[in-house]
Amino acid sequence: MKRTFKWNNIFLIIIVLALAVFPFVSESRTWTILLTQIFIFSILAMSYDILLGYTGIVSFGHAMFFGMGAYTTAVMLKRIEPTMGVFLLSIVVGMLIAGIVSFFIGLLTLRLKTHFFAMFTLAISGLFLVLAEKWRTVTYGNDGFTFKAPEFFKDRIMFYCMTLLCLVLVYYCLRRFVNSPFGRVLVAVRENEQRTLSHGFNTLHYKVIASIVAGIVASLAGSLYAVSLRFVNTSVLSLDITLDALLMTIIGGVGTLIGPILGAGIIELSQHYLSGLAKDYPIFERWIIFFGILFILVVIFFPKGVVGTVREKLWKRRTQSSKTSTKDREKEVL
């Protein structure tokens, strides 16, 4: 197991180094922008995986935290001089707001179970969407507004490196989080909350903290997303953002962290190529239908997501090989 863990880390380091070098050796501006979007949505998907994959919480209101980060950064960069310091401060402020809101929403909603919780989070997210549409003096409603990014990010490669660095740091921190004793309790809550309660754990306490962590990370993704577009409107609070995070998590593999990153890549690349094909081939004009077919096929052939299914098959092979080797040793002894 230690040897496998070591090789997995080496493999991840090689991928990160390759991604870091890519924009400097490639002249494709399109790929640089596309990979930047994948990095941002990977952060969002990992934040959702903390809820769905490790705590067993299905939320339909996760976009509200994404939108909080996006609007906080956009408003601060528009009303204050768009420097790097202001940008970093806006990220911190957005995380703080998302953390406070997720704390109170968690206390209000996490006592509910299954679909009741999901519907309640959807309703609260809808309230934030209506607030953004009506508070036009700040948000400019559905029309949205543009703003200037820090001078440092006028070069897309610099912003690419920034998002990649954020992705690596978030992955490392979340991996430490889920592999800690606290994370093990979250998995126990996901598997059997009543039994976890019977062992003396306050499950509400653990679920609220998981909600806060997920909200803070989603806010970071929203801040980066707003700067990548230099524009923000109420779409950052829409249900589509939550559904994208849900699909990325399910396709990649629930409860894996690497899975949501892979899922973000699959979905973003599929949307990019299918929408591009629609320009040349009329049959792809309804590309969302083909995307739905792709999702159905992934769910059928990879019921636990791509990473989850591959990991399960590898585990079965190792188990079978270990049993076979044990039997061979017993025969030798006899």
Residue frames as qw, qx, qy, qz and C-alpha x, y, z in Angstrom:
[[0.000, 0.884, 0.467, 0.000, 0.00, 0.00, 0.00],
 [0.305, -0.791, 0.106, 0.519, 2.82, 2.42, 0.87],
 [0.405, -0.137, 0.604, 0.673, 4.53, 1.66, -2.44],
 [0.205, 0.613, 0.674, 0.357, 1.29, 2.30, -4.37],
 [0.148, -0.922, -0.276, 0.227, 0.74, 5.54, -2.46],
 [0.390, -0.573, 0.318, 0.646, 4.28, 6.65, -3.33],
 [0.329, 0.126, 0.679, 0.643, 3.85, 5.95, -7.04],
 [0.075, 0.797, 0.587, 0.118, 0.49, 7.73, -7.06],
 [0.229, -0.876, -0.053, 0.422, 2.14, 10.84, -5.62],
 [0.387, -0.328, 0.520, 0.687, 4.95, 10.68, -8.17],
 [0.269, 0.448, 0.727, 0.446, 2.39, 10.35, -10.98],
 [0.034, -0.906, -0.415, 0.074, 0.46, 13.39, -9.70],
 [0.329, -0.725, 0.177, 0.578, 3.65, 15.47, -9.41],
 [0.381, -0.023, 0.643, 0.664, 4.58, 14.63, -13.02],
 [0.154, 0.689, 0.648, 0.288, 1.12, 15.71, -14.22],
 [0.181, -0.917, -0.208, 0.289, 1.31, 18.99, -12.28],
 [0.380, -0.521, 0.381, 0.662, 4.76, 19.75, -13.68],
 [0.330, 0.254, 0.707, 0.572, 3.56, 19.00, -17.21],
 [0.032, 0.840, 0.530, 0.107, 0.58, 21.32, -16.76],
 [0.298, -0.830, -0.008, 0.471, 2.82, 24.04, -15.34],
 [0.362, -0.321, 0.529, 0.697, 5.14, 23.88, -18.36],
 [0.435, 0.508, 0.715, 0.204, 2.34, 23.56, -20.95],
 [0.220, 0.930, 0.264, -0.126, 1.48, 27.27, -21.54],
 [0.206, -0.798, 0.382, 0.418, 5.16, 28.13, -22.00],
 [0.322, -0.210, 0.806, 0.450, 5.73, 25.52, -24.72],
 [0.292, 0.529, 0.772, 0.197, 2.33, 25.74, -26.41],
 [0.033, -0.022, 0.161, 0.986, 1.14, 28.67, -28.49],
 [0.248, -0.482, -0.742, -0.394, -2.53, 27.69, -28.21],
 [0.174, -0.214, 0.296, -0.915, -4.39, 30.44, -26.39],
 [0.716, -0.222, -0.315, -0.582, -7.60, 28.39, -26.59],
 [0.778, -0.119, -0.597, 0.152, -6.10, 25.48, -24.66],
 [0.263, 0.136, -0.503, 0.812, -4.68, 27.81, -22.02],
 [0.422, -0.207, 0.093, -0.878, -8.12, 29.34, -21.40],
 [0.806, -0.149, -0.436, -0.372, -9.84, 25.94, -21.50],
 [0.656, -0.030, -0.644, 0.392, -7.43, 24.39, -18.99],
 [0.003, -0.192, 0.389, -0.901, -7.89, 27.44, -16.74],
 [0.645, -0.215, -0.107, -0.725, -11.65, 26.82, -16.74],
 [0.820, -0.084, -0.566, -0.034, -11.05, 23.15, -15.95],
 [0.394, 0.109, -0.609, 0.679, -8.85, 24.08, -12.97],
 [0.279, -0.207, 0.228, -0.910, -11.52, 26.45, -11.62],
 [0.785, -0.158, -0.196, -0.566, -14.37, 23.97, -11.94],
 [0.696, 0.052, -0.680, 0.223, -12.17, 21.23, -10.49],
 [0.086, 0.139, -0.565, 0.809, -11.92, 23.31, -7.31],
 [0.573, -0.120, 0.050, -0.809, -15.70, 23.72, -7.29],
 [0.829, -0.016, -0.486, -0.276, -16.26, 19.99, -7.88],
 [0.498, 0.100, -0.724, 0.467, -13.85, 19.03, -5.08],
 [0.201, -0.148, 0.427, -0.869, -15.75, 21.31, -2.71],
 [0.752, -0.066, -0.137, -0.641, -18.98, 19.55, -3.67],
 [0.733, 0.102, -0.672, 0.033, -17.31, 16.16, -3.19],
 [0.074, 0.196, -0.689, 0.694, -16.70, 17.05, 0.47],
 [0.567, -0.016, 0.283, -0.773, -20.48, 17.18, 0.88],
 [0.862, 0.176, -0.181, -0.439, -21.62, 14.38, -1.42],
 [0.734, 0.331, -0.589, 0.072, -18.67, 12.02, -1.44],
 [0.361, 0.210, -0.721, 0.552, -17.39, 12.19, 2.13],
 [0.221, -0.007, 0.556, -0.801, -20.42, 13.31, 4.16],
 [0.076, 0.358, 0.921, 0.132, -23.30, 11.92, 2.09],
 [0.151, 0.638, 0.361, -0.663, -25.03, 15.30, 1.74],
 [0.350, 0.438, 0.602, 0.568, -26.84, 16.15, -1.51],
 [0.037, -0.632, -0.227, 0.740, -27.10, 19.92, -1.85],
 [0.424, 0.627, 0.519, 0.397, -28.87, 21.82, -4.64],
 [0.064, -0.990, -0.126, -0.006, -27.75, 25.20, -3.31],
 [0.745, -0.300, 0.126, 0.583, -23.98, 24.97, -3.68],
 [0.433, 0.556, 0.266, 0.658, -23.96, 27.68, -6.37],
 [0.238, -0.946, -0.167, -0.145, -24.75, 30.33, -3.75],
 [0.630, -0.640, 0.200, 0.392, -21.24, 30.03, -2.29],
 [0.604, 0.194, 0.424, 0.646, -19.72, 30.07, -5.77],
 [0.136, 0.799, 0.354, 0.466, -21.70, 33.22, -6.51],
 [0.446, -0.881, -0.074, 0.143, -20.68, 34.87, -3.24],
 [0.638, -0.364, 0.310, 0.603, -17.03, 34.55, -4.15],
 [0.436, 0.416, 0.480, 0.637, -17.63, 35.76, -7.71],
 [0.048, -0.891, -0.316, -0.323, -19.65, 38.82, -6.68],
 [0.546, -0.780, 0.002, 0.305, -17.35, 39.75, -3.79],
 [0.596, -0.194, 0.368, 0.688, -14.29, 39.76, -6.03],
 [0.308, 0.548, 0.501, 0.595, -16.06, 41.50, -8.92],
 [0.187, -0.929, -0.288, -0.137, -17.55, 44.28, -6.77],
 [0.558, -0.712, 0.103, 0.413, -14.30, 44.96, -4.92],
 [0.553, -0.044, 0.438, 0.708, -12.23, 45.06, -8.12],
 [0.191, 0.684, 0.487, 0.508, -14.79, 47.39, -9.75],
 [0.263, -0.927, -0.211, -0.167, -15.11, 49.85, -6.86],
 [0.514, -0.755, 0.288, 0.288, -11.51, 49.78, -5.65],
 [0.276, 0.737, -0.555, -0.269, -8.33, 50.03, -7.66],
 [0.987, 0.080, -0.040, -0.133, -7.83, 46.54, -9.22],
 [0.092, 0.702, -0.694, 0.131, -4.48, 45.64, -7.72],
 [0.601, 0.086, -0.793, 0.050, -3.16, 42.22, -6.74],
 [0.048, 0.048, -0.710, 0.701, -3.59, 43.09, -3.06],
 [0.544, 0.073, 0.152, -0.822, -7.26, 43.97, -3.55],
 [0.723, 0.134, -0.564, -0.377, -7.78, 40.74, -5.48],
 [0.445, 0.055, -0.835, 0.318, -6.30, 38.61, -2.69],
 [0.171, 0.020, 0.535, -0.827, -8.29, 40.57, -0.10],
 [0.646, 0.072, -0.155, -0.744, -11.49, 39.98, -2.09],
 [0.649, 0.059, -0.753, -0.097, -10.81, 36.23, -2.04],
 [0.218, -0.015, -0.769, 0.600, -10.40, 36.30, 1.74],
 [0.366, 0.075, 0.270, -0.888, -13.55, 38.42, 2.20],
 [0.693, 0.080, -0.435, -0.570, -15.52, 36.11, -0.10],
 [0.541, 0.017, -0.826, 0.157, -14.35, 33.06, 1.84],
 [0.005, -0.028, -0.631, 0.775, -15.27, 34.74, 5.11],
 [0.544, 0.079, 0.019, -0.835, -18.78, 35.59, 3.89],
 [0.714, 0.082, -0.609, -0.336, -19.26, 32.08, 2.48],
 [0.377, 0.049, -0.835, 0.398, -18.03, 30.53, 5.73],
 [0.211, 0.056, 0.496, -0.840, -20.41, 32.58, 7.89],
 [0.652, 0.122, -0.167, -0.730, -23.40, 31.96, 5.61],
 [0.660, 0.100, -0.731, -0.141, -22.66, 28.23, 5.32],
 [0.136, 0.055, -0.801, 0.580, -22.40, 28.02, 9.12],
 [0.408, 0.134, 0.388, -0.815, -25.88, 29.48, 9.71],
 [0.710, 0.203, -0.364, -0.569, -27.44, 27.64, 6.77],
 [0.472, 0.157, -0.862, 0.091, -25.87, 24.41, 8.03],
 [0.086, 0.031, 0.740, -0.667, -27.37, 24.89, 11.49],
 [0.553, 0.217, 0.152, -0.790, -30.78, 25.53, 9.92],
 [0.747, 0.331, -0.324, -0.477, -30.83, 22.80, 7.29],
 [0.363, 0.372, -0.854, 0.033, -28.54, 19.92, 8.27],
 [0.407, -0.049, 0.754, -0.513, -31.05, 18.59, 10.79],
 [0.775, 0.364, 0.049, -0.514, -33.20, 17.70, 7.80],
 [0.595, -0.177, 0.760, 0.191, -32.68, 14.39, 6.00],
 [0.509, 0.257, 0.731, 0.374, -32.38, 13.25, 2.37],
 [0.240, 0.522, 0.506, 0.643, -34.54, 15.15, -0.13],
 [0.237, -0.903, -0.352, 0.064, -35.89, 17.58, 2.47],
 [0.466, -0.620, 0.165, 0.609, -32.40, 19.01, 2.93],
 [0.417, 0.106, 0.553, 0.714, -31.80, 19.14, -0.84],
 [0.057, 0.739, 0.551, 0.384, -35.05, 21.04, -1.46],
 [0.342, -0.883, -0.201, 0.251, -34.39, 23.48, 1.39],
 [0.473, -0.424, 0.303, 0.711, -30.92, 24.33, 0.08],
 [0.293, 0.388, 0.602, 0.633, -32.43, 24.86, -3.37],
 [0.115, -0.876, -0.453, -0.120, -34.94, 27.30, -1.87],
 [0.426, -0.774, 0.017, 0.467, -32.25, 29.26, 0.00],
 [0.460, -0.103, 0.480, 0.740, -30.11, 29.41, -3.14],
 [0.158, 0.642, 0.598, 0.454, -33.14, 30.76, -4.99],
 [0.253, -0.912, -0.266, 0.182, -33.46, 33.54, -2.40],
 [0.446, -0.547, 0.272, 0.654, -29.86, 34.60, -3.01],
 [0.360, 0.246, 0.621, 0.651, -30.51, 34.56, -6.78],
 [0.014, -0.839, -0.500, -0.215, -33.55, 36.83, -6.35],
 [0.394, -0.817, -0.053, 0.418, -31.52, 39.12, -4.07],
 [0.455, -0.249, 0.438, 0.734, -28.81, 39.43, -6.74],
 [0.226, 0.497, 0.634, 0.547, -31.42, 40.22, -9.40],
 [0.159, -0.886, -0.419, -0.116, -33.15, 42.91, -7.31],
 [0.462, -0.755, 0.034, 0.465, -30.09, 44.57, -5.72],
 [0.662, 0.643, 0.196, 0.331, -29.22, 46.33, -8.96],
 [0.059, -0.974, 0.202, -0.085, -27.20, 49.13, -7.33],
 [0.475, -0.606, 0.631, 0.096, -24.53, 46.55, -6.49],
 [0.615, -0.021, 0.766, 0.187, -25.04, 43.58, -8.82],
 [0.251, 0.356, -0.409, -0.802, -26.63, 45.35, -11.86],
 [0.798, 0.186, 0.281, -0.499, -29.17, 42.53, -11.91],
 [0.876, 0.174, 0.437, 0.102, -29.18, 39.96, -14.67],
 [0.502, 0.854, -0.116, 0.070, -27.35, 42.36, -17.01],
 [0.856, -0.228, -0.022, 0.464, -24.23, 42.00, -14.90],
 [0.040, 0.979, -0.179, -0.088, -21.16, 44.21, -15.16],
 [0.812, 0.362, -0.222, 0.400, -17.59, 44.12, -16.35],
 [0.452, -0.871, 0.167, 0.094, -14.54, 45.04, -14.31],
 [0.441, 0.727, -0.512, 0.121, -10.79, 45.26, -14.68],
 [0.938, -0.235, -0.173, 0.187, -8.53, 42.47, -13.47],
 [0.483, -0.759, 0.250, 0.357, -5.19, 43.19, -11.77],
 [0.348, 0.799, -0.420, -0.254, -2.40, 44.19, -14.14],
 [0.308, -0.434, 0.846, 0.034, -0.58, 40.98, -13.22],
 [0.582, 0.228, 0.775, -0.091, -3.34, 38.89, -14.85],
 [0.488, 0.687, -0.122, -0.524, -3.38, 40.70, -18.20],
 [0.291, 0.418, -0.834, -0.213, -1.10, 37.91, -19.33],
 [0.869, -0.134, -0.159, -0.449, -3.34, 34.83, -19.43],
 [0.721, 0.190, -0.622, 0.239, -0.38, 32.58, -18.64],
 [0.042, 0.300, -0.594, 0.745, 0.03, 34.24, -15.24],
 [0.656, -0.158, 0.194, -0.712, -3.62, 33.66, -14.40],
 [0.869, 0.119, -0.450, -0.166, -3.29, 30.07, -15.65],
 [0.486, 0.236, -0.691, 0.481, -0.40, 29.51, -13.23],
 [0.272, -0.265, 0.435, -0.816, -2.41, 31.14, -10.43],
 [0.821, -0.082, -0.037, -0.563, -5.39, 28.82, -10.92],
 [0.807, 0.173, -0.559, 0.076, -3.14, 25.76, -11.18],
 [0.215, 0.288, -0.659, 0.661, -1.42, 26.74, -7.93],
 [0.529, -0.197, 0.289, -0.773, -4.82, 27.18, -6.23],
 [0.886, 0.035, -0.308, -0.343, -5.93, 23.78, -7.52],
 [0.645, 0.217, -0.658, 0.322, -2.83, 22.04, -6.15],
 [0.021, -0.259, 0.575, -0.775, -3.10, 23.77, -2.76],
 [0.689, -0.132, 0.102, -0.705, -6.83, 23.02, -2.45],
 [0.871, 0.084, -0.461, -0.151, -6.29, 19.38, -3.39],
 [0.462, 0.240, -0.689, 0.504, -3.46, 19.01, -0.87],
 [0.236, -0.219, 0.470, -0.822, -5.44, 20.69, 1.95],
 [0.787, -0.063, -0.038, -0.612, -8.62, 18.74, 1.25],
 [0.788, 0.146, -0.598, 0.024, -6.71, 15.45, 1.05],
 [0.224, 0.204, -0.695, 0.653, -5.20, 16.15, 4.46],
 [0.476, -0.151, 0.244, -0.831, -8.68, 17.07, 5.69],
 [0.862, -0.005, -0.209, -0.461, -10.44, 13.89, 4.49],
 [0.751, 0.165, -0.608, 0.197, -7.59, 11.60, 5.60],
 [0.045, -0.387, 0.571, -0.723, -7.56, 13.08, 9.11],
 [0.021, -0.229, -0.907, 0.352, -9.53, 11.56, 12.02],
 [0.341, 0.415, 0.258, -0.803, -12.16, 14.24, 11.38],
 [0.465, 0.328, -0.525, -0.633, -12.50, 13.06, 7.78],
 [0.215, -0.001, -0.977, -0.007, -12.89, 9.46, 8.93],
 [0.185, 0.357, 0.691, -0.601, -15.84, 10.53, 11.06],
 [0.433, 0.422, -0.130, -0.786, -17.39, 12.22, 8.04],
 [0.400, 0.180, -0.821, -0.366, -17.15, 8.93, 6.13],
 [0.057, -0.182, -0.925, 0.327, -18.76, 7.16, 9.10],
 [0.331, 0.415, 0.338, -0.777, -21.61, 9.71, 8.98],
 [0.459, 0.350, -0.483, -0.658, -22.04, 9.00, 5.28],
 [0.337, 0.076, -0.929, -0.132, -22.16, 5.23, 5.80],
 [0.482, -0.516, -0.707, -0.033, -24.34, 5.10, 8.91],
 [0.050, -0.579, 0.171, -0.795, -25.22, 8.28, 10.78],
 [0.746, -0.538, -0.083, -0.385, -27.24, 6.53, 13.50],
 [0.913, -0.154, -0.220, 0.306, -24.38, 4.22, 14.39],
 [0.432, 0.394, -0.212, 0.783, -21.98, 7.18, 14.44],
 [0.377, -0.626, 0.046, -0.681, -24.33, 8.94, 16.84],
 [0.889, -0.409, -0.162, -0.125, -24.45, 5.87, 19.07],
 [0.797, 0.046, -0.243, 0.551, -20.64, 6.03, 19.38],
 [0.395, -0.698, -0.259, 0.538, -20.90, 9.48, 20.93],
 [0.323, 0.009, 0.307, 0.895, -20.12, 11.69, 17.93],
 [0.255, 0.668, 0.333, -0.615, -22.18, 14.85, 17.43],
 [0.544, 0.302, 0.621, 0.477, -22.89, 14.30, 13.73],
 [0.178, 0.933, 0.307, 0.058, -24.48, 17.75, 13.28],
 [0.331, -0.834, 0.259, 0.357, -21.23, 19.34, 14.45],
 [0.528, -0.201, 0.647, 0.512, -19.23, 17.39, 11.86],
 [0.421, 0.583, 0.617, 0.321, -21.68, 18.06, 9.03],
 [0.017, 0.980, 0.144, -0.132, -21.72, 21.80, 9.73],
 [0.366, -0.680, 0.441, 0.457, -17.92, 21.97, 9.60],
 [0.516, 0.121, 0.712, 0.461, -17.92, 20.00, 6.34],
 [0.276, 0.825, 0.477, 0.123, -20.47, 22.47, 4.96],
 [0.154, -0.935, 0.103, 0.303, -18.27, 25.41, 5.98],
 [0.468, -0.385, 0.610, 0.510, -15.18, 23.88, 4.32],
 [0.452, 0.412, 0.699, 0.371, -17.15, 23.17, 1.13],
 [0.134, 0.935, 0.326, -0.038, -18.59, 26.70, 1.08],
 [0.278, -0.816, 0.280, 0.423, -15.19, 28.34, 1.55],
 [0.464, -0.162, 0.696, 0.524, -13.58, 26.31, -1.25],
 [0.362, 0.635, 0.638, 0.243, -16.54, 26.98, -3.59],
 [0.018, -0.961, -0.114, 0.250, -16.14, 30.71, -2.88],
 [0.370, -0.554, 0.509, 0.545, -12.50, 30.53, -4.00],
 [0.429, 0.239, 0.751, 0.440, -13.61, 28.91, -7.26],
 [0.191, 0.859, 0.475, 0.012, -16.18, 31.69, -7.77],
 [0.184, -0.869, 0.147, 0.434, -13.56, 34.41, -7.26],
 [0.381, -0.303, 0.671, 0.559, -11.25, 32.83, -9.83],
 [0.375, 0.498, 0.738, 0.258, -14.14, 32.32, -12.26],
 [0.102, 0.935, 0.271, -0.206, -15.15, 35.99, -12.10],
 [0.203, -0.751, 0.387, 0.494, -11.59, 37.16, -12.82],
 [0.464, -0.011, 0.766, 0.446, -11.23, 34.67, -15.69],
 [0.289, 0.657, 0.642, 0.269, -14.25, 36.28, -17.44],
 [0.158, -0.035, -0.064, 0.985, -13.79, 39.87, -16.20],
 [0.451, -0.231, -0.295, -0.810, -17.59, 39.81, -16.03],
 [0.017, -0.148, -0.919, 0.366, -20.21, 38.60, -13.57],
 [0.490, -0.213, -0.197, -0.822, -24.00, 38.35, -13.57],
 [0.694, -0.255, 0.390, -0.549, -26.67, 36.31, -11.79],
 [0.866, 0.231, -0.405, -0.178, -25.79, 33.16, -13.76],
 [0.307, 0.399, -0.763, 0.405, -23.08, 32.43, -11.15],
 [0.366, -0.123, 0.650, -0.654, -25.90, 31.77, -8.67],
 [0.736, 0.126, -0.274, -0.606, -28.00, 29.61, -10.99],
 [0.885, -0.171, 0.382, -0.204, -28.88, 25.97, -10.48],
 [0.823, 0.528, -0.203, 0.049, -26.78, 25.08, -13.54],
 [0.135, 0.701, -0.619, 0.327, -23.59, 25.73, -11.56],
 [0.600, -0.339, 0.619, -0.377, -24.67, 23.28, -8.85],
 [0.932, 0.244, 0.195, -0.183, -25.71, 20.67, -11.41],
 [0.591, 0.676, -0.421, 0.130, -22.35, 21.01, -13.17],
 [0.138, -0.582, 0.711, -0.369, -20.54, 20.38, -9.87],
 [0.792, -0.085, 0.484, -0.363, -22.82, 17.39, -9.19],
 [0.888, 0.449, -0.039, -0.088, -22.20, 15.88, -12.63],
 [0.355, 0.711, -0.567, 0.219, -18.44, 16.41, -12.39],
 [0.389, -0.456, 0.702, -0.385, -18.37, 14.65, -9.03],
 [0.865, 0.085, 0.398, -0.294, -20.52, 11.71, -10.14],
 [0.799, 0.574, -0.178, -0.025, -18.76, 11.19, -13.49],
 [0.257, 0.692, -0.618, 0.270, -15.27, 11.43, -12.01],
 [0.638, -0.105, -0.733, 0.211, -15.93, 9.39, -8.89],
 [0.473, -0.765, -0.064, -0.433, -17.66, 10.26, -5.64],
 [0.746, -0.646, 0.164, -0.002, -15.44, 10.36, -2.57],
 [0.886, 0.114, 0.096, 0.439, -12.09, 10.41, -4.39],
 [0.189, -0.820, 0.098, 0.531, -11.03, 14.10, -4.83],
 [0.219, -0.280, 0.667, 0.654, -9.13, 13.10, -7.97],
 [0.275, 0.461, 0.828, 0.164, -12.46, 12.02, -9.48],
 [0.146, 0.877, 0.344, -0.303, -14.01, 15.51, -9.47],
 [0.114, -0.667, 0.411, 0.611, -10.89, 16.90, -11.20],
 [0.220, -0.008, 0.862, 0.457, -11.19, 14.24, -13.91],
 [0.211, 0.646, 0.732, -0.057, -14.95, 14.83, -14.12],
 [0.063, 0.842, 0.056, -0.533, -14.40, 18.57, -14.59],
 [0.127, -0.439, 0.648, 0.610, -12.00, 17.82, -17.42],
 [0.237, 0.260, 0.899, 0.263, -14.41, 15.41, -19.11],
 [0.175, 0.776, 0.572, -0.202, -17.38, 17.78, -18.93],
 [0.010, 0.812, -0.116, -0.572, -15.53, 20.94, -19.95],
 [0.153, -0.316, 0.743, 0.570, -13.79, 19.20, -22.87],
 [0.245, 0.407, 0.868, 0.145, -17.05, 17.55, -23.98],
 [0.157, 0.844, 0.379, -0.345, -18.91, 20.86, -23.92],
 [0.069, -0.695, 0.355, 0.622, -16.10, 22.58, -25.80],
 [0.147, -0.165, 0.832, 0.509, -15.82, 20.01, -28.59],
 [0.218, 0.512, 0.830, 0.035, -19.54, 19.32, -28.97],
 [0.140, 0.859, 0.247, -0.425, -20.39, 23.02, -29.18],
 [0.084, -0.586, 0.519, 0.617, -17.52, 23.43, -31.68],
 [0.240, 0.105, 0.900, 0.350, -18.85, 20.59, -33.84],
 [0.266, 0.694, 0.609, -0.276, -22.24, 22.33, -33.95],
 [0.110, 0.744, -0.171, -0.636, -20.69, 25.10, -36.08],
 [0.085, 0.394, -0.762, -0.508, -19.64, 22.65, -38.81],
 [0.194, -0.156, -0.942, -0.223, -22.24, 19.89, -38.51],
 [0.453, -0.336, -0.104, -0.819, -25.93, 20.80, -38.08],
 [0.746, -0.272, -0.597, -0.115, -26.61, 17.47, -36.38],
 [0.549, -0.164, -0.535, 0.622, -24.64, 18.69, -33.37],
 [0.112, -0.523, -0.046, -0.843, -26.69, 21.88, -32.96],
 [0.732, -0.548, -0.041, -0.402, -28.52, 20.15, -30.12],
 [0.478, 0.427, -0.699, 0.318, -25.19, 19.15, -28.60],
 [0.396, -0.383, 0.550, -0.628, -26.69, 19.02, -25.10],
 [0.932, 0.015, 0.001, -0.362, -28.53, 15.84, -26.17],
 [0.788, 0.358, -0.459, 0.203, -25.24, 14.14, -27.07],
 [0.042, 0.495, -0.611, 0.616, -23.81, 15.33, -23.79],
 [0.718, -0.247, 0.311, -0.572, -26.73, 13.68, -21.99],
 [0.954, 0.180, -0.217, -0.102, -26.06, 10.44, -23.87],
 [0.477, 0.492, -0.586, 0.434, -22.41, 10.64, -22.81],
 [0.314, -0.428, 0.540, -0.654, -23.44, 11.05, -19.20],
 [0.901, -0.072, 0.096, -0.418, -25.81, 8.05, -19.40],
 [0.852, 0.328, -0.394, 0.109, -23.05, 5.87, -20.85],
 [0.201, 0.504, -0.625, 0.561, -20.62, 6.88, -18.12],
 [0.573, -0.321, 0.425, -0.623, -23.16, 6.09, -15.41],
 [0.958, 0.078, -0.073, -0.267, -23.92, 2.67, -16.98],
 [0.841, 0.317, -0.355, 0.259, -20.32, 1.55, -17.53],
 [0.368, 0.241, -0.525, 0.729, -18.78, 3.41, -14.57],
 [0.461, -0.683, -0.522, -0.221, -21.43, 3.22, -11.81],
 [0.578, -0.682, -0.192, 0.405, -19.01, 4.60, -9.20],
 [0.106, 0.945, -0.202, -0.236, -17.49, 7.15, -11.53],
 [0.710, 0.585, -0.378, 0.104, -14.39, 6.69, -13.63],
 [0.108, 0.575, -0.688, 0.429, -11.91, 6.80, -10.76],
 [0.628, -0.271, 0.516, -0.515, -14.15, 4.91, -8.33],
 [0.949, 0.214, 0.040, -0.227, -14.84, 2.06, -10.76],
 [0.633, 0.563, -0.488, 0.214, -11.18, 1.70, -11.79],
 [0.130, -0.537, 0.664, -0.504, -10.09, 1.77, -8.15],
 [0.801, -0.142, 0.377, -0.443, -12.65, -0.91, -7.24],
 [0.924, 0.345, -0.154, -0.065, -11.50, -3.22, -10.07],
 [0.398, 0.601, -0.592, 0.362, -7.85, -2.80, -9.10],
 [0.416, -0.438, 0.593, -0.532, -8.70, -3.56, -5.48],
 [0.930, 0.037, 0.183, -0.317, -10.53, -6.76, -6.50],
 [0.785, 0.487, -0.365, 0.119, -7.57, -7.88, -8.58],
 [0.103, 0.582, -0.652, 0.475, -5.18, -7.28, -5.70],
 [0.666, -0.281, 0.466, -0.510, -7.46, -9.15, -3.31],
 [0.962, 0.207, -0.003, -0.179, -7.76, -12.11, -5.67],
 [0.618, 0.560, -0.486, 0.261, -4.00, -12.21, -6.29],
 [0.167, -0.535, 0.642, -0.523, -3.27, -12.06, -2.55],
 [0.841, -0.124, 0.336, -0.406, -5.72, -14.91, -1.92],
 [0.899, 0.385, -0.206, -0.017, -4.11, -16.96, -4.69],
 [0.356, 0.601, -0.598, 0.394, -0.62, -16.36, -3.31],
 [0.480, -0.426, 0.555, -0.530, -1.81, -17.33, 0.18],
 [0.949, 0.061, 0.150, -0.272, -3.25, -20.59, -1.11],
 [0.749, 0.516, -0.383, 0.162, -0.02, -21.36, -2.98],
 [0.017, 0.588, -0.647, 0.486, 2.00, -20.81, 0.20],
 [0.732, -0.246, 0.432, -0.466, -0.32, -23.11, 2.14],
 [0.954, 0.270, -0.080, -0.106, 0.15, -25.82, -0.49],
 [0.488, 0.607, -0.538, 0.322, 3.93, -25.43, -0.30],
 [0.313, -0.500, 0.614, -0.525, 3.83, -25.79, 3.48],
 [0.881, -0.046, 0.310, -0.354, 1.67, -28.91, 3.26]]
